[in-house]
Amino acid sequence: MTPEPARTASTPKDPPPPRPRIPTPTDPADTPAGGPAGSPGRAPRPRAGRAGADRGSGADRRAGGGPLRYAVVVAGLLLALAAAVIASLAVGSVRIPPGQVLDALTGRAADPSPYRTIVLDVRLPRVLLGAVVGAGLAVVGAVLQALVRNRLADPFLLGISSGASAGAVLVLVVGGGAGLVGGVTTTIAMPAAAFAGALLALVLVYGLARRGGTLTSTRLVLAGVAVSYILSALATLLLVVAGRPEQFQEAMYWSLGGLGSARWDTLVLPAAVLAVGVAVLLTLARPLDLLLVGEEDATILGLDTARFRAAVFVLASLVTAVMVAASGAVGFVGLMAPHAARLAVGAPHRRLLPVAALGGALALILADLAARTVAAPQDVPVGVLTALTGGPFFLWLMRRRPEGAQP
């Protein structure tokens, strides 16, 4: 009898169990963040067919591009940001030649030069504060859109900005009338009260919108608008009954959003919070990507979605509160900048957040430049101009048909 040949190492073995697939994030959907009715905690999974999935993933690849496209986008934004800074420093009630601006920035201008004083002591802190606030609001808007899986989410529409404004105004009223321009934004009391108000507003909106384990776009937007109006009215009422009419106009101007009170010492806290907040959020880019594709996939891959959402909500409220305490309530920057960034580099947050921050900084610097020149010498609140541009953008998003919707 011929002996049976020995098995070699190339003999097939049982295949290893497949590893969980990490889905590719797409744009925040207009679907319930907590899952469909009757299925709490489970986000609906698209069943539109292979053609629809290929179309969506192809759009994401085209929008995101490769490393070269990302580098080109970042470089373009940095150049545009540098040009906007130079223009903002040169244009104003006193026109300064760009060469004199560069001399002042590089230290080549004469020490007693009036141009140097205007550029370094008056305009540069205002421009930098606009960049910091715009970047902070844009990053928070991108994160909120992922947390609630709603493309309409931003700090202003969800009532976070109004809550922060109400808390800050309460400190102004109770604090015996400390002036806004006098540097109250550098103290701990005003940012802390703004943080408490922002967190309270977010809890109210989320609690009102979430019913039966679901969180739909309609309820989220309606709850955010309602809470925003209530808290804005409360802040106005506090200013009216405070009995200090000489400060009412100044406080109302601040509540509409403005950068006129910027000084070098008011930049420290917002810049520090922005740097720490963006650094932390970049480390959380992968969990944020998982939330975009649904709670079921995120849970399978080991993410505690409830705890993660709560922690990031607190961080977003803190960043928003500090920005509002420094500049007042500036709306719609956190709505427009993330969408523009997503169109340019795609949905993954490791690429989205830096581009959104640059875009938000650029947007608010340009808005402040327009606010100082559109009705010169009158200084228009920058929040008015962002609302004039952001309102139509919001309506366009409302009318836009969600991807995968039936015609």
C-alpha positions as CSV (number, residue, x, y, z in Angstrom):
1,M,0.0,0.0,0.0
2,T,1.3,3.4,-1.0
3,P,1.7,5.6,2.1
4,E,-0.4,8.8,2.1
5,P,1.7,11.8,1.3
6,A,2.4,14.2,4.2
7,R,0.4,17.4,4.3
8,T,2.5,20.4,3.4
9,A,2.4,23.9,4.8
10,S,0.5,25.1,1.7
11,T,-2.5,23.0,2.6
12,P,-5.5,25.4,3.0
13,K,-6.6,26.0,6.5
14,D,-9.8,27.5,7.9
15,P,-10.0,31.2,6.9
16,P,-9.6,33.7,9.8
17,P,-12.8,35.5,10.9
18,P,-13.3,38.7,8.9
19,R,-12.3,42.0,10.6
20,P,-15.0,44.6,11.1
21,R,-15.1,47.0,8.1
22,I,-14.7,50.7,9.0
23,P,-17.2,52.5,6.8
24,T,-16.3,55.5,4.9
25,P,-17.8,58.7,6.4
26,T,-20.1,60.8,4.2
27,D,-21.9,64.0,4.7
28,P,-24.0,64.3,7.8
29,A,-27.4,62.8,6.9
30,D,-30.8,64.2,7.6
31,T,-31.7,61.0,9.4
32,P,-32.5,60.5,13.0
33,A,-29.3,60.5,15.1
34,G,-30.7,58.0,17.6
35,G,-32.3,55.6,15.1
36,P,-35.7,55.2,13.6
37,A,-38.9,55.1,15.7
38,G,-39.2,51.9,17.7
39,S,-35.4,51.2,17.4
40,P,-33.7,53.5,19.9
41,G,-29.9,53.9,19.6
42,R,-29.8,52.4,16.0
43,A,-29.2,54.7,13.1
44,P,-31.0,53.7,9.8
45,R,-28.6,52.1,7.3
46,P,-29.0,53.1,3.6
47,R,-30.6,50.5,1.3
48,A,-30.7,52.6,-1.9
49,G,-28.8,49.9,-3.9
50,R,-25.4,49.5,-5.2
51,A,-25.7,52.3,-7.7
52,G,-26.6,54.8,-5.1
53,A,-23.7,53.7,-2.8
54,D,-21.2,53.9,-5.6
55,R,-22.5,57.3,-6.5
56,G,-22.1,58.6,-3.0
57,S,-18.7,57.1,-2.4
58,G,-17.5,58.4,-5.7
59,A,-18.6,61.9,-4.8
60,D,-16.8,61.7,-1.6
61,R,-13.6,60.5,-3.3
62,R,-13.9,63.3,-5.9
63,A,-14.5,65.9,-3.1
64,G,-11.8,64.6,-0.9
65,G,-9.1,64.0,-3.5
66,G,-5.6,62.9,-2.5
67,P,-2.8,64.3,-0.4
68,L,-1.9,66.7,-3.3
69,R,-5.4,68.2,-3.4
70,Y,-5.4,68.6,0.3
71,A,-2.1,70.3,0.3
72,V,-3.2,72.7,-2.5
73,V,-6.4,73.5,-0.6
74,V,-4.5,74.3,2.7
75,A,-1.9,76.3,0.8
76,G,-4.6,78.3,-1.0
77,L,-6.4,79.0,2.2
78,L,-3.2,80.2,3.9
79,L,-2.4,82.5,1.1
80,A,-6.0,83.9,1.1
81,L,-5.8,84.3,4.8
82,A,-2.5,86.2,4.6
83,A,-4.0,88.5,1.9
84,A,-7.1,89.1,4.0
85,V,-5.0,90.0,7.1
86,I,-3.0,92.5,5.1
87,A,-6.2,94.0,3.6
88,S,-7.8,94.3,7.0
89,L,-4.8,96.0,8.5
90,A,-4.5,98.5,5.5
91,V,-8.2,99.4,5.1
92,G,-10.1,101.5,7.7
93,S,-10.8,105.1,8.6
94,V,-7.1,105.7,7.9
95,R,-5.8,104.1,4.8
96,I,-2.4,102.6,5.2
97,P,-0.3,101.5,2.2
98,P,0.4,97.8,2.2
99,G,4.2,98.5,2.3
100,Q,3.7,100.4,5.5
101,V,1.7,97.6,6.9
102,L,4.5,95.1,6.2
103,D,7.1,97.5,7.7
104,A,5.0,97.7,10.9
105,L,4.6,93.9,11.1
106,T,8.3,93.2,10.5
107,G,9.5,96.0,12.8
108,R,11.1,98.1,10.1
109,A,8.7,101.0,10.7
110,A,10.0,104.0,12.7
111,D,9.0,103.7,16.4
112,P,7.0,107.0,16.7
113,S,5.2,106.2,13.4
114,P,1.4,106.6,13.6
115,Y,1.0,103.8,11.1
116,R,2.9,101.4,13.4
117,T,0.6,102.3,16.4
118,I,-2.6,101.8,14.3
119,V,-1.5,98.5,12.9
120,L,0.0,96.9,16.0
121,D,-2.1,98.3,18.8
122,V,-5.6,98.8,17.1
123,R,-6.1,96.7,14.1
124,L,-3.9,93.6,14.5
125,P,-5.6,92.5,17.8
126,R,-9.0,92.8,16.1
127,V,-7.9,90.8,13.1
128,L,-6.4,88.1,15.2
129,L,-9.4,87.9,17.4
130,G,-11.6,87.5,14.3
131,A,-9.4,84.7,13.1
132,V,-9.5,82.9,16.4
133,V,-13.3,83.3,16.8
134,G,-14.0,82.3,13.2
135,A,-11.8,79.2,13.5
136,G,-13.4,78.2,16.8
137,L,-17.0,78.5,15.6
138,A,-16.2,76.6,12.4
139,V,-14.6,73.7,14.2
140,V,-17.5,73.5,16.7
141,G,-19.9,73.6,13.8
142,A,-18.2,70.7,12.0
143,V,-18.2,68.7,15.2
144,L,-21.8,69.3,16.0
145,Q,-22.9,68.3,12.5
146,A,-21.1,64.9,13.2
147,L,-22.5,64.5,16.7
148,V,-26.1,64.9,15.7
149,R,-25.8,63.8,12.1
150,N,-27.5,66.9,10.9
151,R,-26.0,69.2,8.2
152,L,-28.0,72.1,9.6
153,A,-26.4,72.1,13.1
154,D,-24.2,74.9,14.2
155,P,-23.6,76.7,17.6
156,F,-26.0,79.6,16.6
157,L,-28.9,77.5,15.4
158,L,-28.7,75.0,18.2
159,G,-29.0,77.8,20.8
160,I,-25.5,77.4,22.2
161,S,-24.4,80.9,21.2
162,S,-27.6,82.4,22.7
163,G,-27.1,80.5,25.9
164,A,-23.5,81.7,26.2
165,S,-24.7,85.3,25.5
166,A,-27.4,85.0,28.3
167,G,-24.8,83.8,30.8
168,A,-22.3,86.5,29.9
169,V,-25.0,89.2,30.1
170,L,-26.0,87.9,33.5
171,V,-22.5,88.5,34.7
172,L,-22.5,92.0,33.3
173,V,-25.7,92.8,35.1
174,V,-24.9,91.2,38.4
175,G,-21.3,92.4,38.3
176,G,-22.2,96.0,38.9
177,G,-21.8,97.3,35.4
178,A,-18.2,96.4,34.5
179,G,-17.6,97.8,31.0
180,L,-17.2,95.4,28.1
181,V,-14.5,97.5,26.6
182,G,-12.8,97.7,30.0
183,G,-11.6,94.1,29.7
184,V,-14.3,92.0,31.5
185,T,-13.8,89.4,28.8
186,T,-10.4,88.6,30.3
187,T,-11.8,87.6,33.7
188,I,-12.9,84.1,34.6
189,A,-16.4,85.0,35.6
190,M,-17.7,85.9,32.1
191,P,-16.4,82.9,30.2
192,A,-17.5,80.6,33.1
193,A,-21.0,82.0,33.0
194,A,-21.1,81.8,29.2
195,F,-20.0,78.2,29.4
196,A,-22.8,77.4,31.9
197,G,-25.3,79.1,29.7
198,A,-24.1,77.3,26.6
199,L,-24.2,73.9,28.3
200,L,-27.7,74.6,29.6
201,A,-28.9,75.6,26.2
202,L,-27.4,72.5,24.6
203,V,-29.0,70.2,27.2
204,L,-32.4,71.9,26.7
205,V,-32.3,71.6,22.9
206,Y,-31.1,68.0,23.0
207,G,-33.7,67.0,25.6
208,L,-36.6,68.7,23.8
209,A,-35.6,67.3,20.4
210,R,-35.0,63.8,21.5
211,R,-38.3,61.9,21.9
212,G,-38.8,58.1,22.1
213,G,-35.1,57.5,21.5
214,T,-35.0,59.4,18.2
215,L,-33.5,62.7,17.2
216,T,-34.9,64.0,13.9
217,S,-33.7,67.1,11.9
218,T,-37.1,68.9,12.2
219,R,-37.3,68.6,16.0
220,L,-33.6,69.5,16.4
221,V,-33.9,72.7,14.3
222,L,-37.2,73.7,15.9
223,A,-36.0,73.1,19.4
224,G,-32.8,75.0,18.7
225,V,-34.6,78.0,17.2
226,A,-37.1,78.1,20.1
227,V,-34.4,77.9,22.8
228,S,-32.3,80.5,21.0
229,Y,-35.2,83.0,20.9
230,I,-36.0,82.4,24.5
231,L,-32.5,82.9,25.8
232,S,-31.9,85.9,23.5
233,A,-35.1,87.5,24.9
234,L,-33.9,86.7,28.4
235,A,-30.6,88.4,27.8
236,T,-32.4,91.5,26.4
237,L,-34.7,91.6,29.4
238,L,-31.8,91.5,31.8
239,L,-30.2,94.5,30.0
240,V,-33.4,96.5,30.1
241,V,-34.2,95.9,33.7
242,A,-30.6,96.5,34.8
243,G,-31.3,100.2,35.2
244,R,-28.1,101.3,33.4
245,P,-29.2,102.8,30.1
246,E,-25.8,104.2,29.4
247,Q,-24.5,100.7,29.0
248,F,-27.5,99.3,27.1
249,Q,-26.4,100.3,23.7
250,E,-22.9,99.0,24.2
251,A,-24.1,95.7,25.5
252,M,-26.6,95.3,22.7
253,Y,-23.9,96.1,20.1
254,W,-21.8,93.4,21.7
255,S,-24.6,90.9,21.7
256,L,-25.0,91.3,18.0
257,G,-21.4,90.3,17.5
258,G,-18.4,92.6,17.2
259,L,-14.7,92.7,17.4
260,G,-14.2,96.3,18.4
261,S,-13.3,95.5,22.0
262,A,-10.3,93.4,20.9
263,R,-7.0,94.0,22.7
264,W,-3.9,91.9,23.2
265,D,-4.9,90.7,26.6
266,T,-8.3,89.6,25.3
267,L,-6.7,87.3,22.8
268,V,-4.9,85.0,25.3
269,L,-7.9,82.9,26.6
270,P,-9.6,82.4,23.2
271,A,-6.4,81.5,21.5
272,A,-5.4,79.0,24.2
273,V,-8.9,77.4,24.2
274,L,-8.9,77.2,20.4
275,A,-5.5,75.5,20.3
276,V,-6.3,73.0,23.0
277,G,-9.8,72.3,21.6
278,V,-8.6,71.7,18.1
279,A,-5.8,69.5,19.3
280,V,-8.2,67.3,21.3
281,L,-10.7,67.1,18.5
282,L,-8.1,66.0,16.1
283,T,-7.3,63.0,18.3
284,L,-11.0,62.2,18.2
285,A,-11.2,62.3,14.4
286,R,-11.8,58.6,14.0
287,P,-14.7,58.3,16.5
288,L,-16.3,61.4,14.9
289,D,-16.0,59.7,11.5
290,L,-17.7,56.6,12.9
291,L,-20.6,58.7,14.2
292,L,-21.3,59.9,10.7
293,V,-22.0,56.4,9.4
294,G,-24.3,55.5,12.3
295,E,-24.4,54.4,15.9
296,E,-24.6,50.7,15.0
297,D,-21.3,50.6,13.2
298,A,-19.7,52.8,15.8
299,T,-20.9,50.5,18.6
300,I,-19.7,47.4,16.8
301,L,-16.2,49.0,16.5
302,G,-16.1,49.6,20.3
303,L,-17.2,53.2,20.6
304,D,-19.4,54.2,23.6
305,T,-21.5,56.6,21.6
306,A,-23.5,58.1,24.6
307,R,-20.4,58.8,26.7
308,F,-18.5,60.1,23.7
309,R,-21.3,62.5,22.6
310,A,-21.6,63.9,26.1
311,A,-17.9,64.5,26.4
312,V,-17.6,66.2,23.0
313,F,-20.8,68.3,23.7
314,V,-19.2,69.7,26.8
315,L,-16.0,70.5,24.9
316,A,-17.9,72.2,22.1
317,S,-19.9,74.2,24.6
318,L,-16.7,75.3,26.3
319,V,-15.1,76.5,23.0
320,T,-18.3,78.3,22.0
321,A,-18.6,80.0,25.3
322,V,-15.1,81.4,25.2
323,M,-15.6,82.7,21.7
324,V,-18.9,84.3,22.5
325,A,-17.5,85.9,25.6
326,A,-14.8,87.5,23.5
327,S,-16.9,88.6,20.5
328,G,-20.6,88.3,21.2
329,A,-22.9,86.0,19.3
330,V,-21.7,85.6,15.7
331,G,-24.0,83.4,13.7
332,F,-23.7,81.1,10.7
333,V,-19.9,80.9,10.5
334,G,-20.2,77.4,12.1
335,L,-22.7,76.5,9.5
336,M,-21.1,77.7,6.3
337,A,-17.4,77.0,6.8
338,P,-17.7,73.3,7.6
339,H,-19.8,72.8,4.4
340,A,-17.3,74.6,2.2
341,A,-14.5,72.6,3.8
342,R,-16.4,69.3,3.3
343,L,-16.8,70.1,-0.4
344,A,-13.1,70.8,-0.7
345,V,-11.5,68.0,1.2
346,G,-14.2,65.5,2.0
347,A,-15.8,64.3,5.2
348,P,-12.9,62.7,7.3
349,H,-12.4,64.9,10.3
350,R,-8.6,64.7,10.3
351,R,-8.7,66.7,7.1
352,L,-11.9,68.5,7.6
353,L,-11.2,70.2,10.9
354,P,-8.0,72.1,9.9
355,V,-9.6,73.3,6.7
356,A,-12.8,74.3,8.4
357,A,-10.7,76.3,10.9
358,L,-8.9,78.1,8.2
359,G,-12.1,78.8,6.3
360,G,-13.9,80.1,9.4
361,A,-11.0,82.4,10.2
362,L,-10.9,83.7,6.6
363,A,-14.7,84.2,6.6
364,L,-14.9,86.2,9.8
365,I,-11.9,88.4,8.9
366,L,-13.5,89.3,5.6
367,A,-16.9,89.9,7.3
368,D,-15.2,92.2,9.8
369,L,-13.5,94.1,7.0
370,A,-16.8,94.6,5.3
371,A,-18.4,95.6,8.7
372,R,-15.8,98.4,9.0
373,T,-16.1,99.7,5.5
374,V,-19.7,99.1,4.2
375,A,-21.1,102.0,6.2
376,A,-17.9,103.9,7.2
377,P,-17.2,105.6,9.5
378,Q,-20.1,103.6,11.2
379,D,-18.9,100.2,12.5
380,V,-21.6,97.7,11.7
381,P,-21.8,94.6,14.0
382,V,-20.2,91.7,12.3
383,G,-22.9,89.4,13.4
384,V,-25.4,91.3,11.2
385,L,-23.3,90.7,8.1
386,T,-22.8,87.0,8.9
387,A,-26.5,86.7,9.4
388,L,-27.2,88.4,6.0
389,T,-25.0,85.9,4.2
390,G,-25.7,82.8,6.4
391,G,-29.5,83.2,6.3
392,P,-29.8,82.5,2.6
393,F,-27.3,79.7,2.9
394,F,-29.4,78.1,5.6
395,L,-32.5,78.3,3.4
396,W,-30.6,76.7,0.6
397,L,-29.6,73.8,2.8
398,M,-33.2,73.5,4.0
399,R,-34.5,73.2,0.4
400,R,-31.7,70.9,-0.8
401,R,-32.8,67.4,-1.4
402,P,-31.0,64.9,0.8
403,E,-28.8,62.4,-1.0
404,G,-30.6,59.2,-1.8
405,A,-34.0,60.8,-1.6
406,Q,-36.6,59.6,-4.1
407,P,-37.5,62.1,-6.8
